Structures are given as structure tokens and as C-alpha cells.
Amino acid sequence: MNHLLQIKKENLLYMLIATLLFVGGYAFLRYSYKITDNLPFAQEIVLVVLGTIVTILITAILLNKQTEVELKKEENIKFLELKTNIYTQLLEYLEKVMLKNSTSDEDLIRLRFLTHKLAIVASPAVLIQYEKFVHLFIKTTKDHKLEKQETNLLSEELAKLTVKIREDLVGQLDKESSYSQFQISKQILANTESLMENNNE
């Protein structure tokens, strides 16, 4: 982040120098043309020198801009990886809890820390949906046991949370696809519902 700030400051400095050079160069050219009018190639030399300096400054600005874009891209990739990792941790944790059909004090402590991790990276939509899931989770695990009906309720709420997680991670790609957010959401919920019905048979 400090490196990006430094690059922005350098870009501003280069732009300021380039502006001063253009303004000063114009005044200098007018003056130089009068003085060097009788000297052979003097005017051309002045133009070459000024042109070279301007080219160097513009190149430096473009290189700095490219570096800034690359650093931002790298930061975005790292943040997406972190976000994906935390979402995966949450889903793996919930899978273990539902498989053993019970919760311990240790499980609840683990959920608290996952909640803090989510607070760092999750989108507002995920956090809102997660709050609803947590309320249901606390309600259904008060006795530290999970009955089949409670597991189904949690699965249903988890499906809604998964929809928001997907939107957060690949929402832009989904927008570019031929399927709408509503269609994708509906499909995810339908898949979960089908599995729940199969489990109840």
C-alpha cells in the first residue's frame, strides 16, 4: 500500500515537472529562436533536447502507471485468495458440525473466530445473510444436538448464505454469463432442497 502511495506521489511530481517544462519550454523556445536565429542548427538542437526531456518524463509516468496497475491487480488477487480461503474454512467447519450432529464448546469458539475472519473480508451482503444463519445456528444448537429437521433448516439457510458467497466471489463473471443472479440463486436453492427431500425419504 505504501509503495502504491509512493508511485502516485511520483506520478504527480512527474506531471508537475512535465507541465512546468511545457510552459517554460514554450517561453524558452520563443526566446531561443530569437537568439539562435543566426546560429546553424541551434534551433534544432534546442528542440531535440526539449523533446528528449519530455519523452523521458512521459515514459516515466507511463511506467509508474503500469507498475501501479500491476500492484493493484496483485493485491486484488491476494485478497480474493484470502476471502476464498476463509469462506472455505467456514463451509468445512459447518460440514464437520453437521456430520457429527452435535456441537461442543470448542465448536462454538471456532465459529466465533470464523465470524471475526469473515468480518475482515466478507461483503456486506454476505455479512447480513451470515447474521441470519448464525441466529438459526445458535437456536438449533442450544442443546448441543442437531436433529434431522434442524439440520435441514440449517442446510436451507446455508444455501442462502452460499448464494451470497458466490455473488461475492464470482458475481462479476455471473453477470457476464447468460444466467441471471436470480436464476443462479434459484438453482442453488433447488439443489439443496432436492438433497434435503432425498435425505427425508
PyMOL commands that set and color helices and strands:
alter all, ss='L'
color gray80, all
select helices_A, chain A and resi 2-38+42-100+105-121+124-140+148-176+181-200
alter helices_A, ss='H'
color red, helices_A
deselect
rebuild
show_as cartoon
